[in-house]
């Protein structure tokens, strides 16, 4: 896939690369479209068990949307709303992806780039990465859709502090604010991300997908239905359950087929 978004496959692990390093991997409108298309394809592919999201090079994970396009794509309220109405469904395909996702963060992870990372289930950062949403320096607000992601991780007051100061801060502070899952030395980043993806890919894929869906459902205030309460027990009817328990008894590593 071209146009600033690349997809690489290594067995059950797919990597989606935001590939525009000369612009700190900032998104154009077309890149958002291609990003959404990539996740639409990967999400329905049962051969995929984990997806890594990263930026090309080590200068930036992603610097958000390309400000150079704003005059053409966000000139006024109605055009800005139309822009968001297009972009949000594209990034939602990461947000609601069936498979576990891991963000590999190196360099600047700011603005919309931090929002992209926030959509991933696990976020692993190099210790020299930088974070922030300094949109108040541009006279811009974060809309409710984007704010929900930030507040979910950093809390409402933490999110407000990040936005009011517009400060760019380091990885250790991002870890304290729950914006990242763990921080490692730059030379350890690739190995840590790969090991994480392999642990996920080697586990029972249906179980991982169920757990993603269950955690998402718990964020919904509606009471669980009887059918929903029964769903966690479906695992007992799977071949993966039988394979996993047999391997445990035999003291060997299980091989899951996703059935």
Secondary structure, DSSP 8 states (H G I E B T S, - for coil): --SSEEEEEETTEEEEEE--GGGTT-B-HHHHHHHHHHHHHHHT-TT--EEEEEESSSSEEE--B-GGGHHHH-SSHHHHHHHHHHHHHHHHHHHT-SSEEEEEE-SEEETHHHHHHHTSSEEEEETT-EEE--GGGTT----HHHHHHHHHHH-HHHHHHHHHH---EEHHHHHHTTSSSEEE-GGGHHHHHHHHHHHHHHS-HHHHHHHHHHHHHHTS-S---HHHHHHGGGGGGSHHHHHHHHHHHHTS-------
